Amino acid sequence: MEIKENILSKENAEKLIALNNKKVIDIIEKYSRLCKPSKITVITDSDEDINYVRELALDNKEEEKLAMPGHTIHYDGYYDQARDKVNTCVLIKEGIKLSKVINTKEREEGLKEVHEIMDGVMSGREMLVRFFCLGPKNSKFSIPALQLTDSSYVAHSEDILFRTGYEQFRKLKNKDEFFYFVHSAGRLDERSNSIDTDKRRIYIDLDEERVFSVNNQYAGNSVGLKKLALRLAISKANKEDWLCEHMFVMGVHPEGKNRVTFFTGAYPSACGKTSTAMVPGQTVIGDDIAYIRPGEDGRAYAVNIEQGIFGIIRDVNPEDDPIIYKALTSPRELIFSNILIKEGKPYWLGMGSEIPESGENFSGEWFKGKKGPDGNEVQPAHKNARYTIRISDLDNADPKADSAVGVPVSAFLYGGRDSDTSVPVCESLSWSHGVFIGACLESETTAATLGKEGVRKLSPMANMDFLVVPLGLYIKNHLKFGEDLDCPPKVFSTNYFLKENGKYLNGMLDKKIWLLWMEGRVHDEFDSIETPIGHIPKYEDLKVLFKHVLGKEYTKEDYEKQFSVRIKKFLEKLDRVEKIYKEEEQIPEFFHEHIEQQRQRLKEAMKKLGKETVSPFEFS
């Protein structure tokens, strides 16, 4: 290797040589020359190496210890608190077309730009060479991943979030079938935050299955194996006839019955994805990204590509999220980010207890009423503050979380953030109608992404932010995937955010009822009411479930408010969706057919019943 021994020690070089992989060595040589680190450290799967990263994060002051054993706090910069969509681009060759909403840049131009920004970016810093496995080890789902980073926080986060992969790379021998990621936090200020955020770039190169990320620290932009690897895997899946989805994987356990039914679910950020996967009494395999492949028995099988959770901490409290709250308030390896710390104790928005009026947070020393550099009042904790934790540390971790064959999927769930249209739970009329429902998924924007809040955006399968293939091809492949199965999953939509006079119509724990109803539908244990939008629950079934499971009365008034079909609102949604899809190229014909069919069903119901909003009792 053409790397000087004062930069790469003999011991670290031997770790690389043992892999017997020319591509790995070529990558490290190339980016050590470009980024010019003063030291390169290769991390294997050993406890000693992984502990080195954990201690380095403290030594570098990228993290600080808290009072609870194993807990640390990390702060991202004031303007580095969410995924940066503007500076995230897919590099494409001339003549390639993606959806209009996907940021793209000509490949050679983008590579030239990002390499110029990265020239010398690690000067005086330590490059960490990391090896991970996306998906369970030694599985048909496994994708090896190489990460180069100068951020010990990023490397530590990945140790919690992903399975180790050095030994997986040893098994590759000289094969070059892996993803790789090059990240640098760039120049840092006195708080170890990225300075040159105007030069922040996150570029995805599909041709080489690699990602470049520079001048950022927020994990959604810097932890390559999360949403950045999601994009690479979406591209790979759409070439190989499987699905890579922005989905949780969970086991649903009906009370009093000796069975578990596995669901996957796609929800845009801050739409209830993690809280659904963590519903009490159920088990969780993963809360974010799933690889889904056809099984030999004609069913879909899914795995979680991760072993941890990078979750939004806002509103996690002992009443609504008791399992997560317990994990966050007991000793274990855990990273908090961008919350308030007072005397070594963490505080966040909506935690269910009083928050101090001063402390330290992402803005530095904080006090109530403090104004930020943008003139806005600084909250004690950021609305998009996070926690990073292993799933195995949770009381409800599913025993099949690391199964190499995955788990059989009985249902796909699609959930958005919708205050005035969609019912809490609804079953599609067919697989193709379910694909249509997923492709029409909308969500009102939140603090999880940079930009204005409250804007309703289309997010097909909750994956629009991450699509790197034409939208028409993506939808077409979804349809084909299910049609090729002997037993495709049922498809449901959920919405926990329906409001009346500014107040939510659903309680936080009501989602358990919707889950159990869906599980019962999978096993043909509940009838339903067919409406123009799909199958909705019968009042009598929900009344029994609410009483038996939550011990609360569920009134006809509650049911009517929640499950009335707001025909006018649905027609408006169809118009919005149709307008967007008309601007896309090569959308499959079946999608346009479903738009027209649903529009006609809604209009016929409105004409027959003479109302813009129809009670569920009028459909039964």
N, C-alpha and C positions, 0 to 999 in steps of 0.2 A: 504494500500500500504506500502511496505517495503522500503520507502524512507524517510530519516530524514527530519524533518520540516525545518531545517536550509538550506536544499538544495531545497526542494519543499515546498513552503509555503502552509498554509491551504487554502488560496484563490485559488492558482493554483491547488491544489489537488481537490478542489470542482469542478473545471472546467472539470477535468478528470472523476470524479465520476458521473457527470451529463450525461456523454455519455453512461453509463451503458454497457460498452464494455470491457469484460475481456481481449481480445487479445490486445487491445490498451494499457491497463495498464501493461500487461505482457511484452510487447515490451519496454515500457519506463523503467520499473523496471530493465529489463535485461541489457539494454544499458546504463543506468545511472550507474549501478554497474561496467560495463566493462570500459566505457569511463571516468568515475569519474569526471563529471563536478562539479564545486563548487556551481552551481545554476541551477535550471530548471524553465523556464518560459513557461507557456502554453498560446498560442495565439488563441483567438476565432475570430469570424467574426466582432467583434465590431471595430468601428473607433478608439477607444482609444487604443486597443491592437495593431492594425496595425500601428498606429502612433508611438507606443513604438518601434517597429522594425525599422521604418524609422529613428528615432532619435538615436537609438542604433548604427546603421551603421555609423553615423557621430561621435558619442562619441568614438566608437572603432577605428576610423580613417580608416575604410574599405572603406569609401566614404568621399568626401569633397564637400562642397557647391561650386557652380560656380556663376558667376555674374548674370546669368539669373535665375529668381525665379523658384524653383522646380527642377533645373538641378543639378546633382551631377556627380563626376568623380570617377571611381574605377580603380585601377591598379592591374593587375595580375603580377605574377613574370616573370622575363625575359624568363625562360624556361617553362612557364605555359600559353601559348598563343593560344592553339588550343586543339581539342580533342586528347587525348592520346590513340591511337589505340593499341600500344604495351602493355600497362598495363591495358587495358580493356579486361576482360575475361568473358565468359559465363561458369558458374559452372555446370558441367554435371555429371551424375552418370555413373559408368562403364557400357560399352556396348552401350551407346548412341552416335550416330555419327551425326555431323553437317558438313557443307561445310568446305573444307580444308582452305579456306581463313578466317574463323572465329576463333578467338583465344578462346580456351577452356582450362579448368583446371578441374581436378577431384574434385568433389564437396567437399568432406570432407577435402581434402588437402587445397583447396582454403579457405574454411571457417576457418580452423585452422590458416592459415597464416594471413588472414585479421583481425581476432579477436586478434591475438597476436600484430599486428601493432596498433590496436585500444585500446589496454589495457592502460588506463590512458591518452589517447590522448587529452581529454578535461580538464585535470587537470588545475584548476585555471580559467576555462572558463565557459561561460553560455550556457547551452543547450536550444535551442528554439524548442518547440514542435508546429508544424504547421499542419493544416488540410486544404486540398484543394479538389477540384472536377475536374477531367479530363472530359471535355465535358460539355455541358449545364447541369444545375441542374435539378433534378427531371425528368430525361429522361432515355429512354432505353439505351442511349449512355453513361450515367454517370458511372464513375469509381472513387470512393473515394480514396484519397491518403494521407498518413501520412508521414511527413518529420521531422526527428530529425537532427539538425545541430547546430554547434557552430559558424557559419558565419552569421552575420547580413546582409552582402551583399547578400548572397544566399537567405536568407529569404525575404529581401526587393525585390529582383528580382522576386521571386515567387509571391509576392503580385501584381506586375505589370502584370506578365505573365499568371497567373492562377486565376480561380474563387475560391472564399473562400469556405471552405468545412466543417467548424465545425458543422453547422446545418445539413449537409448531414450525418455526423457521428452520430449525435443524432438520426436521423431517422433509422440508421442501427440497433439500439438497440444492441443486443449481437451477431450480425452476424460478420463473420470474412472475408467477401469478399471485401478486399481492398488491394492496393499496399502500401508498405512502404519502406522508404529510410533512411539510416543512413549515415550522412556525417560529416567529420571534416576536417577543413583546416590544422590541425596539428600545429606544432610549427611555430611561425611567426617571421619574422625579424622586423627591425625598421620601415619598410614600410608596415607592416601587410601582408606580402607575405609568402606563405608556404616555409619552409626551407628544409624539408626532402623529396624533390621531387624524390630521389632515392627509397623511400618507398611509392611512389604514387601507389595506387591500386583502380581500379574501377571494382568490381565484381558483376555480375548479377546472382542471384539465382532464377531460374525459378520455382523450386519446391515450394518455400515459397513466390513467387511473391514479391521479395525484392531486393534492391541494396545497396551495401556498397561502399562508396567512401571516400578516405582519402588522406591527404597531397596534396590537390589541391584546386584551387579557380576558375579557368576559368569555366564559366557557363556550357559549353558543357560537362564538367566532373563532376561538383559539383551540379548543379541544377537538382535534381533527376527526377523531373516531365517532363523534356524535353526528350532528346535522350535516357536517361536511362529508363524512363517509356515507351518510344516507344518500346523498346525491350520486356518488359513485356507484353505490349498490343499485339504485333505481335504474341507472343506465345499464348495468350488467344484467339485472333481472329482466328488463324488457328485451334483451337480446337472447335470453335463455329460457323464456317461458315460465318464469316464476314471479312472485310478487315481493317487492321490498316496500313496506308500508310504515307510515307514521302511526303505529298502532301499539296499544298495550296488549298484553296476553295475560289472561286471568282464568282462574277456576271458579265456577259458580256452584255453590253447595246448597241445594234446597233443604230446608229444615225438615227433619224427620225422615229423610230419604237417603239411602246409602249409595250416593252417586256424586260425581263431579262432572260438570259440563264446561268445556273450555270455550271462551269467547275471545275475540280480538276486537279492538275498538280504536277508531281514528277521531281525534278531537284536536282542533287547533289550540295553540297555547292559551292557557287561562280559561278553558271551556269545560273543565271538570274531568280531564283525562286521568290524572293521577288519583284524584279522589274516587273515581269510579273503580279503578283497579284496586283501591284500598278499602272498599266497602266492608264494614265489619262482618265477620262470619264467612268471608270468601278468602281465596288464596291468590297471591300475585306471583306471576312469573316475570313480567316486565311491564314498565309503565310508558315506554316511549317508541321503540322501533322494533318491528318484527320482520323476519324473513319467513315467507310462506311458500311451501312447495307442495306439489301433489304427492300423495302417498300411494303405495302399491295397492291399497284397498279402495282407491277411488275417492278418498277424502282429502281435505286440505290439512296440512300439518304446519305448525308454526313454532318458532323459537324466538326468544329474546336475544338480540345480539349483544346485550349488555349484562352486567351482573350488579349494577347499581342504579341509583336514582339521582338525577339532577333536577330537583323539584322546586316549584314555586312555593315559598314558605308563607306568603301572605294568607291569612285566615286559617292557618293550621292551628287548631285549638283542641283541648281535650274532649269537647263535646262533639264536634263535627268530624274530626280526624284523630280518634283516640290512639290508633296504632302508631301512626307517624309521630304524633305528639309525644308518646311514651319514648320512642326511639330518640327523638331530638332532645329529650330531657334526662337521659341516662348515659352512663359512661360507655363510649365506643369510639372508633375512629370516624370522624365526622367533620366536614368542612362547612361552615356557614359563610355566606358571602353577602355583603352589602346591607347588613342589619345593624342595629344599635348595640353597642357594648357598654355596659356600666359596671365597673368593678369586677370584670371578668365574666359577667353574666350576659347572655344574649336576650335581646328583645326584638320583636317584629310586629308588624301591623296585623291586627286581628287575632292575636295569640290568646285572647281571653283573660288577660291580666293587665294591671296598670303598667304603663310605660313611663320610665323616668323622664324628667324634663331636661336632662343633659346627659352627655356621654360622648362616645366616638362612633362615627359612622362613615359612609363612603365620601362624605364632604369634609372629613377631618373632625376637629372638635365641634360637637353639635350642641345647640341649646334651642329650646322651644322658641319659635319665631325667627330663627336664622334664615337669612336670604342667601341663595346660591349665586354664582357668577352670572346666571341668566336672569337674576332678579326675582325668581320664584321662591316661595317659602320652601325650605328643605324639610321633608318629612323625616321622622326619627329613623325609619328604615325605608329602603326603596320598595316600590310596589312590585318590582320584578326581582326582589331579593330571593336567594336560593339556598338550598341545602344539598350536600352531596353525601350519600350514604350507601352502604351495601344492602342489597335486598335480603341477603342472608341474615342481616341483623334485625329484620322485622319478624314479629310474632306470626305473621300470616304468610310467610314465604312458602311457596308451593314446593313440595318435595321433588317435582319433576322439572324444576327450574333449569337444571343443567342436562336434561335428557338429550342425548345425541340425535335421537330420531324426532324430537319435538313432541307436541301434543296435538291430538285431532281437534280441529276447529269446527264448532257447530253453528257459530253465528258471528257475523261482522256487525259492529255497531258504528254508527256515524253520528257524532254529536257536535253541534255548533253553539254559538252564543246568540240567542234570538229572543228579543224581549216582547215581540208582539205577534208572532205568526205560528210557529211550529208547536205541536202538542208534546207533552213530556216523553211519550214513547209510542212508536208506530212501526208496524211490520210491513215490509214491502209486499207487493202483489206477486212478485216473481224474482228470480235472480237478476234478469236484465233490468227490471224496475228498481231493484236494489242498487245496481251499478248506477242507474240514473239518479237515485236519491243521493248516493255518495258524491256523484259528479256535480250536484246542485248545492252541496253543503256551503252554507254561509256563516260568517261569524263577525260580530261587532268587535273592532280592534280594541286592544287593551295595552297596558304598559309593557307587555312582553316583547313588543317590537318597537323600534324607534319610529316616531311620527305621531300624528294626531290620534287621539282615542275616540271611540264611538262611531267609527266609520264602518259600515257594513260591507264586507268584502267576500267575494266568492273564493272558496278554497276547496277545490275538488279533492275528495278523500282526505282532507286536512293536509294535503301534500303539495299544494300549489307553490308554496315558497321554495320547495326543494326539487321541483320537476326539472329534469335536464333532458327530457325527451319531448317530442311534440305532444301536446295535450290529447289530440285525436288518437295517436298511437297508444298512449297510456290508457285511455278509456276502452279502446278496442281490445287491448290485451287483458284488461279486467274482465270484460265480457267473455272472452275466449277461455280464460283461466277457469271460471266457474262452469262454463258449458262443457268443458273437457272432463269435469269430475263426474263420477257416478252419483255422488251425494254432496252437492255444493252447500256451503253454509247458508242458513237463513240470514236475511239482512234486516236490520232495524235502525230507525233513527231515534235519537234522544235529544231532549232540550230541557236543561235545568233552569233556564233563565227567563221563562215567561213571566211577565209582570202585569199588574193592574194597579193603576194610580201610583206607580213608582215602587210598589212592593212586590216581591217575588211570590208567585203562587205555589212554588214548591219549597218544601223544607229540605235542608241539606241531606238528611238521611232518607228522604223519599226515594232516592235513586236505588236503594236496596230493593224497594218494591218493584220498580221498573225492571231491575235485573231478574228478580225471581219470576216475574210474569213472562219475560222473554225466555227464561230457562224452561218454564212450563210449556210455552208454545213449541219449543224445540221437541219436547216429548209428547206433544198433542194432548196436554192435560188441561188446556184452557181454550174455550171458544173465543171468538173475536167478533167485532163489528166491522164490516167492510164499508169503507168511506171512499170518497174520491181520491184521498191521499194515501190510502193503505188500510191495513187492519189495526184497529185500536182496541184496548181492553174493554171488557164489560164491567159495569159498575159493581155488580155483585161479587166478581172475582177480586177486584181491588179492595173492596170493603173487608172481605175476609182476610186478605193478605195484610192490610194495615193493622187490623185488630190482632191477628195471630203473631205477626212478626214485630211490629212496633208498639203494640198495645195502645193504639190510638183510634179514635173514631174517624172514619173517612166519610164525609157527608156527600149527599147528592149535589149540594151547592159547590163543594170543592171540585168534584168530578166534572160538573158541567162547565165551570170556569176553565179548567185545565184542558179538557178534551173537546171543547167546541171547535168545530172546523171554521176558521176565519177565512172564508172563501175569498173575499176581496183582497186580503193580505197575501194569500197564496197566489192569486192571479197576478198581483204586483210583483211577487217574487219571480214567477215564471217569466214575466216581461223582462225583469232585470237580468236573469240568467240567460234568456234567449238572446238578448242584445249583446252580451259578452261573447257567447258562443258563436254568434254570426261573424264575429271578427276573427275567429280562429279558423285555421285551415284543416280540411280533411277530418272533420268531426264525424264519427260513424252515423249512418242514417238512423239506426235504432234510437239514438239519443233524441234526435229531432222528433221522431215518432212519439216517444214518451212525453215530450213537452206538449205536443198537440193533443194526445190522448188525455193527459191529466187536465189540461185546460178545458177540454170538452166535458169531462166528468164534473168538474167544478161548476161550470156554467149551467149544466143540466140540473145539478142539485140546487143551485141558486134559483133557477127558473121554477123548478118544481115546488120548492119550499118557500119561495118568496122572501128569502133572507140572505144578507151578506155574511152573517155568522150563524152557524147551525149547531144546535145542541146535539151532543152524541146520542141522546135519547130519541131524536127524530130519525136517526139512521137505523136504529135497532128494530 
